[in-house]
Amino acid sequence: MFINIGSPASLHWHAVASYLRRFLSDRRVISINPVLRFLLVNLLIVPFRTRSSLAAYRKIWCQEGSPLLFFTHACARALNAKLPAHMTAAVAMRYCEPSLDQAIAALRAQNIEQLTIMPLFPQYSSAANGSSIEAALRIVARQAKLPRLQVVNYFYDQPFYQQALSASIAAYLQKNQQTDYLLFSYHGLPQRQLPCPAAPPDCCVTATQDNRMCYRFQCLQTTQAVAEQLKLPQNFYSTAFQSRLAGTPWIKPWSDEKVRELATRVKHLAVVCPSFVADCLETLEEVSMRLRADFINAGGKELTLIPCLNDNALWVDALYNYLCKDCAVTD
């Protein structure tokens, strides 16, 4: 069962407000006192942020609806066309439909014997992976007959992911040889959600016993692994973090500041977002539109988003090989 974050059900104010309220009320997303979280979300964030979020969703909404839902389902459909008959790829969304309850109920009706829970977030964070896994396990635990469980906490370090991501980037660079620089832009997190929130910026560069589950460390390791596979020169790429909110320190460097700095010396900038496997608001609007405007206004010529893996055939094949590596039965 693949789990993605979700998006509003429609382009209506109440749908966006409902989605934001569910998402931001998660104790793992805003990890503060529950009473303060309730007041912050319901009295400040949702009333004042819904309008701007709705405007952003309108810019990227496609004929099929939410791009994130469309690409996640498209990937699952393509994978199901390859899987043996005794396996199925199901899709669930953490904060919208198809919900975890709906997806697990449908799988239970099929009398599945083994369930693999796989949040589609390559690098581990409590807010995304932890929340999705906790919620899924809570629902599964209600069943009288429990299936065998496998949980994929993260997969940034798995060859199937790194190779598919590297191939996607390589294909883009081959077609766009004027590219001067490649920015790896990851979703941001508040520093307080890292194992070492007060540590200096270089604390997560080298592996230690304490930072194996550190989100920033896993992002930096993803960049390094891909750069090594593609043999990228060190002066050709860097890592930054997007989607920060005001009011608390977020991990640095920030993508918007980075692209403005790059615009002083780079003309053709490509941006890849390895913390997402399906294009969504954060890639299609924040990067492809807002970061692009920041870059051009600061003197750059062109910023291009490298699409997420989506339903790319290489990605579907990589998932198939990973999930079927121990298959004992084939069609």
Secondary structure as a PSIPRED ss2 file (coil, helix, strand):
# PSIPRED VFORMAT (PSIPRED V4.0)

   1 M C   1.000  0.000  0.000
   2 F E   0.000  0.000  1.000
   3 I E   0.000  0.000  1.000
   4 N E   0.000  0.000  1.000
   5 I C   1.000  0.000  0.000
   6 G C   1.000  0.000  0.000
   7 S C   1.000  0.000  0.000
   8 P C   1.000  0.000  0.000
   9 A C   1.000  0.000  0.000
  10 S C   1.000  0.000  0.000
  11 L C   1.000  0.000  0.000
  12 H C   1.000  0.000  0.000
  13 W H   0.000  1.000  0.000
  14 H H   0.000  1.000  0.000
  15 A H   0.000  1.000  0.000
  16 V H   0.000  1.000  0.000
  17 A H   0.000  1.000  0.000
  18 S H   0.000  1.000  0.000
  19 Y H   0.000  1.000  0.000
  20 L H   0.000  1.000  0.000
  21 R H   0.000  1.000  0.000
  22 R H   0.000  1.000  0.000
  23 F H   0.000  1.000  0.000
  24 L H   0.000  1.000  0.000
  25 S C   1.000  0.000  0.000
  26 D C   1.000  0.000  0.000
  27 R C   1.000  0.000  0.000
  28 R C   1.000  0.000  0.000
  29 V C   1.000  0.000  0.000
  30 I C   1.000  0.000  0.000
  31 S C   1.000  0.000  0.000
  32 I C   1.000  0.000  0.000
  33 N C   1.000  0.000  0.000
  34 P H   0.000  1.000  0.000
  35 V H   0.000  1.000  0.000
  36 L H   0.000  1.000  0.000
  37 R H   0.000  1.000  0.000
  38 F H   0.000  1.000  0.000
  39 L H   0.000  1.000  0.000
  40 L H   0.000  1.000  0.000
  41 V H   0.000  1.000  0.000
  42 N H   0.000  1.000  0.000
  43 L H   0.000  1.000  0.000
  44 L H   0.000  1.000  0.000
  45 I H   0.000  1.000  0.000
  46 V H   0.000  1.000  0.000
  47 P H   0.000  1.000  0.000
  48 F H   0.000  1.000  0.000
  49 R H   0.000  1.000  0.000
  50 T H   0.000  1.000  0.000
  51 R H   0.000  1.000  0.000
  52 S H   0.000  1.000  0.000
  53 S H   0.000  1.000  0.000
  54 L H   0.000  1.000  0.000
  55 A H   0.000  1.000  0.000
  56 A H   0.000  1.000  0.000
  57 Y H   0.000  1.000  0.000
  58 R H   0.000  1.000  0.000
  59 K H   0.000  1.000  0.000
  60 I H   0.000  1.000  0.000
  61 W C   1.000  0.000  0.000
  62 C E   0.000  0.000  1.000
  63 Q C   1.000  0.000  0.000
  64 E C   1.000  0.000  0.000
  65 G E   0.000  0.000  1.000
  66 S C   1.000  0.000  0.000
  67 P H   0.000  1.000  0.000
  68 L H   0.000  1.000  0.000
  69 L H   0.000  1.000  0.000
  70 F H   0.000  1.000  0.000
  71 F H   0.000  1.000  0.000
  72 T H   0.000  1.000  0.000
  73 H H   0.000  1.000  0.000
  74 A H   0.000  1.000  0.000
  75 C H   0.000  1.000  0.000
  76 A H   0.000  1.000  0.000
  77 R H   0.000  1.000  0.000
  78 A H   0.000  1.000  0.000
  79 L H   0.000  1.000  0.000
  80 N H   0.000  1.000  0.000
  81 A C   1.000  0.000  0.000
  82 K C   1.000  0.000  0.000
  83 L C   1.000  0.000  0.000
  84 P C   1.000  0.000  0.000
  85 A C   1.000  0.000  0.000
  86 H C   1.000  0.000  0.000
  87 M C   1.000  0.000  0.000
  88 T C   1.000  0.000  0.000
  89 A C   1.000  0.000  0.000
  90 A C   1.000  0.000  0.000
  91 V E   0.000  0.000  1.000
  92 A E   0.000  0.000  1.000
  93 M E   0.000  0.000  1.000
  94 R C   1.000  0.000  0.000
  95 Y C   1.000  0.000  0.000
  96 C C   1.000  0.000  0.000
  97 E C   1.000  0.000  0.000
  98 P C   1.000  0.000  0.000
  99 S E   0.000  0.000  1.000
 100 L H   0.000  1.000  0.000
 101 D H   0.000  1.000  0.000
 102 Q H   0.000  1.000  0.000
 103 A H   0.000  1.000  0.000
 104 I H   0.000  1.000  0.000
 105 A H   0.000  1.000  0.000
 106 A H   0.000  1.000  0.000
 107 L H   0.000  1.000  0.000
 108 R H   0.000  1.000  0.000
 109 A H   0.000  1.000  0.000
 110 Q C   1.000  0.000  0.000
 111 N C   1.000  0.000  0.000
 112 I C   1.000  0.000  0.000
 113 E C   1.000  0.000  0.000
 114 Q E   0.000  0.000  1.000
 115 L E   0.000  0.000  1.000
 116 T E   0.000  0.000  1.000
 117 I E   0.000  0.000  1.000
 118 M E   0.000  0.000  1.000
 119 P E   0.000  0.000  1.000
 120 L C   1.000  0.000  0.000
 121 F C   1.000  0.000  0.000
 122 P C   1.000  0.000  0.000
 123 Q C   1.000  0.000  0.000
 124 Y C   1.000  0.000  0.000
 125 S C   1.000  0.000  0.000
 126 S H   0.000  1.000  0.000
 127 A H   0.000  1.000  0.000
 128 A H   0.000  1.000  0.000
 129 N H   0.000  1.000  0.000
 130 G H   0.000  1.000  0.000
 131 S H   0.000  1.000  0.000
 132 S H   0.000  1.000  0.000
 133 I H   0.000  1.000  0.000
 134 E H   0.000  1.000  0.000
 135 A H   0.000  1.000  0.000
 136 A H   0.000  1.000  0.000
 137 L H   0.000  1.000  0.000
 138 R H   0.000  1.000  0.000
 139 I H   0.000  1.000  0.000
 140 V H   0.000  1.000  0.000
 141 A C   1.000  0.000  0.000
 142 R C   1.000  0.000  0.000
 143 Q C   1.000  0.000  0.000
 144 A C   1.000  0.000  0.000
 145 K C   1.000  0.000  0.000
 146 L C   1.000  0.000  0.000
 147 P C   1.000  0.000  0.000
 148 R E   0.000  0.000  1.000
 149 L E   0.000  0.000  1.000
 150 Q E   0.000  0.000  1.000
 151 V E   0.000  0.000  1.000
 152 V C   1.000  0.000  0.000
 153 N C   1.000  0.000  0.000
 154 Y C   1.000  0.000  0.000
 155 F C   1.000  0.000  0.000
 156 Y C   1.000  0.000  0.000
 157 D C   1.000  0.000  0.000
 158 Q C   1.000  0.000  0.000
 159 P H   0.000  1.000  0.000
 160 F H   0.000  1.000  0.000
 161 Y H   0.000  1.000  0.000
 162 Q H   0.000  1.000  0.000
 163 Q H   0.000  1.000  0.000
 164 A H   0.000  1.000  0.000
 165 L H   0.000  1.000  0.000
 166 S H   0.000  1.000  0.000
 167 A H   0.000  1.000  0.000
 168 S H   0.000  1.000  0.000
 169 I H   0.000  1.000  0.000
 170 A H   0.000  1.000  0.000
 171 A H   0.000  1.000  0.000
 172 Y H   0.000  1.000  0.000
 173 L H   0.000  1.000  0.000
 174 Q H   0.000  1.000  0.000
 175 K H   0.000  1.000  0.000
 176 N C   1.000  0.000  0.000
 177 Q C   1.000  0.000  0.000
 178 Q C   1.000  0.000  0.000
 179 T C   1.000  0.000  0.000
 180 D C   1.000  0.000  0.000
 181 Y E   0.000  0.000  1.000
 182 L E   0.000  0.000  1.000
 183 L E   0.000  0.000  1.000
 184 F E   0.000  0.000  1.000
 185 S E   0.000  0.000  1.000
 186 Y E   0.000  0.000  1.000
 187 H E   0.000  0.000  1.000
 188 G C   1.000  0.000  0.000
 189 L C   1.000  0.000  0.000
 190 P E   0.000  0.000  1.000
 191 Q H   0.000  1.000  0.000
 192 R H   0.000  1.000  0.000
 193 Q H   0.000  1.000  0.000
 194 L C   1.000  0.000  0.000
 195 P C   1.000  0.000  0.000
 196 C C   1.000  0.000  0.000
 197 P C   1.000  0.000  0.000
 198 A C   1.000  0.000  0.000
 199 A C   1.000  0.000  0.000
 200 P C   1.000  0.000  0.000
 201 P C   1.000  0.000  0.000
 202 D C   1.000  0.000  0.000
 203 C C   1.000  0.000  0.000
 204 C C   1.000  0.000  0.000
 205 V C   1.000  0.000  0.000
 206 T C   1.000  0.000  0.000
 207 A C   1.000  0.000  0.000
 208 T C   1.000  0.000  0.000
 209 Q C   1.000  0.000  0.000
 210 D C   1.000  0.000  0.000
 211 N C   1.000  0.000  0.000
 212 R C   1.000  0.000  0.000
 213 M C   1.000  0.000  0.000
 214 C C   1.000  0.000  0.000
 215 Y H   0.000  1.000  0.000
 216 R H   0.000  1.000  0.000
 217 F H   0.000  1.000  0.000
 218 Q H   0.000  1.000  0.000
 219 C H   0.000  1.000  0.000
 220 L H   0.000  1.000  0.000
 221 Q H   0.000  1.000  0.000
 222 T H   0.000  1.000  0.000
 223 T H   0.000  1.000  0.000
 224 Q H   0.000  1.000  0.000
 225 A H   0.000  1.000  0.000
 226 V H   0.000  1.000  0.000
 227 A H   0.000  1.000  0.000
 228 E H   0.000  1.000  0.000
 229 Q H   0.000  1.000  0.000
 230 L H   0.000  1.000  0.000
 231 K C   1.000  0.000  0.000
 232 L C   1.000  0.000  0.000
 233 P C   1.000  0.000  0.000
 234 Q H   0.000  1.000  0.000
 235 N H   0.000  1.000  0.000
 236 F H   0.000  1.000  0.000
 237 Y E   0.000  0.000  1.000
 238 S E   0.000  0.000  1.000
 239 T E   0.000  0.000  1.000
 240 A E   0.000  0.000  1.000
 241 F E   0.000  0.000  1.000
 242 Q E   0.000  0.000  1.000
 243 S C   1.000  0.000  0.000
 244 R C   1.000  0.000  0.000
 245 L C   1.000  0.000  0.000
 246 A C   1.000  0.000  0.000
 247 G C   1.000  0.000  0.000
 248 T C   1.000  0.000  0.000
 249 P C   1.000  0.000  0.000
 250 W E   0.000  0.000  1.000
 251 I C   1.000  0.000  0.000
 252 K C   1.000  0.000  0.000
 253 P C   1.000  0.000  0.000
 254 W E   0.000  0.000  1.000
 255 S H   0.000  1.000  0.000
 256 D H   0.000  1.000  0.000
 257 E H   0.000  1.000  0.000
 258 K H   0.000  1.000  0.000
 259 V H   0.000  1.000  0.000
 260 R H   0.000  1.000  0.000
 261 E H   0.000  1.000  0.000
 262 L H   0.000  1.000  0.000
 263 A C   1.000  0.000  0.000
 264 T C   1.000  0.000  0.000
 265 R C   1.000  0.000  0.000
 266 V C   1.000  0.000  0.000
 267 K C   1.000  0.000  0.000
 268 H E   0.000  0.000  1.000
 269 L E   0.000  0.000  1.000
 270 A E   0.000  0.000  1.000
 271 V E   0.000  0.000  1.000
 272 V E   0.000  0.000  1.000
 273 C C   1.000  0.000  0.000
 274 P C   1.000  0.000  0.000
 275 S C   1.000  0.000  0.000
 276 F C   1.000  0.000  0.000
 277 V C   1.000  0.000  0.000
 278 A C   1.000  0.000  0.000
 279 D C   1.000  0.000  0.000
 280 C C   1.000  0.000  0.000
 281 L H   0.000  1.000  0.000
 282 E H   0.000  1.000  0.000
 283 T H   0.000  1.000  0.000
 284 L H   0.000  1.000  0.000
 285 E H   0.000  1.000  0.000
 286 E H   0.000  1.000  0.000
 287 V H   0.000  1.000  0.000
 288 S H   0.000  1.000  0.000
 289 M H   0.000  1.000  0.000
 290 R H   0.000  1.000  0.000
 291 L H   0.000  1.000  0.000
 292 R H   0.000  1.000  0.000
 293 A H   0.000  1.000  0.000
 294 D H   0.000  1.000  0.000
 295 F H   0.000  1.000  0.000
 296 I H   0.000  1.000  0.000
 297 N H   0.000  1.000  0.000
 298 A C   1.000  0.000  0.000
 299 G C   1.000  0.000  0.000
 300 G C   1.000  0.000  0.000
 301 K C   1.000  0.000  0.000
 302 E E   0.000  0.000  1.000
 303 L E   0.000  0.000  1.000
 304 T E   0.000  0.000  1.000
 305 L E   0.000  0.000  1.000
 306 I C   1.000  0.000  0.000
 307 P C   1.000  0.000  0.000
 308 C C   1.000  0.000  0.000
 309 L C   1.000  0.000  0.000
 310 N C   1.000  0.000  0.000
 311 D C   1.000  0.000  0.000
 312 N C   1.000  0.000  0.000
 313 A H   0.000  1.000  0.000
 314 L H   0.000  1.000  0.000
 315 W H   0.000  1.000  0.000
 316 V H   0.000  1.000  0.000
 317 D H   0.000  1.000  0.000
 318 A H   0.000  1.000  0.000
 319 L H   0.000  1.000  0.000
 320 Y H   0.000  1.000  0.000
 321 N H   0.000  1.000  0.000
 322 Y H   0.000  1.000  0.000
 323 L H   0.000  1.000  0.000
 324 C C   1.000  0.000  0.000
 325 K C   1.000  0.000  0.000
 326 D C   1.000  0.000  0.000
 327 C C   1.000  0.000  0.000
 328 A C   1.000  0.000  0.000
 329 V C   1.000  0.000  0.000
 330 T C   1.000  0.000  0.000
 331 D C   1.000  0.000  0.000
